[in-house]
Amino acid sequence: MRLRLGCLFSLMMLVATSSAILSTKHAHNTFGGDSTSPGLEIAMLPTLFPVSHAANLLVLRNGDVLCFWFSGSEEGASDVAILVSRLPRDTKTWEAAVVVDGESGKSYQNPVPIEAADGSVWLLHTSQTAEKGQADAQVLKVISYDEGQHWSKPEALFAEAGSYIRQPIVVGYHGELLLPFYYSTSSGITAGAETNYSSVKISNDLGNSWSECKVPHSEGLVQMDIIKVTSAGYLAFFRSRYADNIYRSDSPDGCHWADPTPTALPNNNASIQAVRLTNGDLVLAFDNAVGTSKKRIPQTGPRFPLSVALSKDIGKHWIAVRDLEVGPEVRRAEANSSN
């Protein structure tokens, strides 16, 4: 599994928009330079199964970095489990991957980790009936009390059918937890996916109970990625089931959100992720491609090229786009740097 990790980001941001295992000149699990992309270091994670997808990073207080993803024979299959690999502090080599959680007859997907105030590591992930699609999915929780070495048995955190997660939990301005959430009301990501919609789960008691705030007019917009801005307020970006654009919304408190509107950046109905740099700039990783149909219908687009965009005004304008990896010839959407 190839992880494309850039020194561009202060705490290393994982770009994991492709489930494919890619060919590379740097085919080992120790970070090394790529002469074709100055400033970019690449590592290959040890894999256990043929398909790997939907990774997230967690930087522990002890300095170790944990990478979680799901892996199996194919997405949605009974053998799909949650895996983790560790990058020990002050090293450049990822350790062997191990299974965190899995269950026969279920497909475990989309791991989202957070380190709690007491040092325990919470890992949330989805669970759906194998080969049946996402419409009956639940969100499960497992906990580690030894920095990810051992894990509790899974328990249901959100049991409503179609419950789904993808992006990291955000600690709010008053210590509340904001979990980006969406409902996969369809079995897959195209047919019927215009009924999918987003919300935010909020906990004011360290995850013991949760309230919910629906994002208005978010039908077909999922995998909300929340960013804290200035001294108050939040910004969010969305994946589009219509494979047209990345969408954005704003909120003063994490609960009341404006109607999402399209940005100038394209989306191919694949995951995106943004990070705010120490100087306040935003960097957003995405696949610079769109779907082939001009109609606003659920569809998919190519998973290449993998790009990052830079904004100096909290996502209002994107002044530069850089391709990190360019795959086979694809239909690309040009990001308009002046809008």
Residue, then its C-alpha position, 0 to 999 in steps of 0.5 A: m500500500r503506497l502512502r503519499l506523505g508530504c513534508l509539505f504538512s507540519l504533522m504529515m497528512l495522509v493522502a489516501t484517495s486511491s484503493a489501488i496498490l501503485s507501482t513505485k521506484h521507492a518500494h519499501n516501508t522507509f521514507g525516502g526522497d522522490s527525485t521527480s517531486p522535490g520535497l516529497e517523501i514516499a513510503m510503502l506500508p507492509t500489507l496483509f491483503p490485496v486491497s487497501h483503502a480509506a486511511n487515517l493518521l493519528v499522532l500520539r502524545n508520545g510522538d508515534v504515528l499510527c496509520f489505520w486503514f481497511s483491507g481485504s480481498e475487495e471492498g465490501a467483502s466478508d474478510v475486510a478488516i481494520l489494520v494499523s501500522r506504527l511509525p515510532r517516534d524519530t524513525k522513518t520506517w513503518e512497522a508491520a501491519v496488524v489487524v485491529d478488528g474484523e468479523s466474519g460476515k461483516s465488512y469493517q471500513n473507514p477507521v477514524p481514530i482519536e487519542a482521548a484526554d486520559g491517553s486512551v485511543w478510541l477507534l471508530h469504524t463502520s460495519q456493514t453486512a458483507e456483500k450487501g452494500q452500505a445501507d445497513a452500516q453501523v459505527l462501532k467503537v474499540i478502545s486501546y489503553d496501551e497506545g494501540q498495542h491491544w484493543s477492546k471488543p467492538e461495541a455499537l456507538f451509532a446503530e442507525a442503519g446507514s451510519y457512516i464516517r470517514q474524516p477525523i474528529v475535531v476538538g472544538y473551541h470549548g473541548e467538545l468533540l465534533l464528529p463528521f457524519y453521513y448517512s449512506t441511504s443507498s447500497g453504493i456510491t452511485a445509484g440512489a446516492e443522491t439521498n445520502y446526506s451529512s450531519v455532525k455528531i457533537s459530544n460535550d462529555l468526552g464521547n459518553s453521549w452525542s447530539e446531532c446537527k444536520v447539514p441543510h441541503s447536503e443531499g449527495l454530499v458526504q465525508m464532511d471534513i471540518i477545519k477550525v478557522t481563526s479564533a472561532g467558527y468552522l469550515a467544512f469541505f465535502r465529497s460530491r456523489y455527483a462527481d462535479n466539485i468539492y463543496r464547502s460550508d461554514s458554521p459559527d458553532g459546529c452545529h448550525w451550518a450554511d447550505p453547501t456551495p461548490t468550490a472551484l476545485p473538482n471532485n470525482n466522488a472520492s475522498i478529500q482531506a484538508v489541513r490548516l498549516t501553522n501560518g494559517d494557509l489551507v492545503l487540500a488533497f484531492d483527485n483532480a478529476v470529475g465524472t464524465s456526464k454533464k448531468r447532475i447525477p450520482q457518478t464517479g470519475p478517475r482517481f488520478p491525478l492526485s493533487v494538492a491545492l493551496s489557499k491563503d484566504i480560508g478556502k475562498h480562493w485556491i491560488a495554486v494546484r500541484d499534482l503529486e502523482v499523475g496516472p493514466e491519461v484521464r479527463r481532468a478538470e482545471a481548477n480556476s485559480s482566480n475564483 
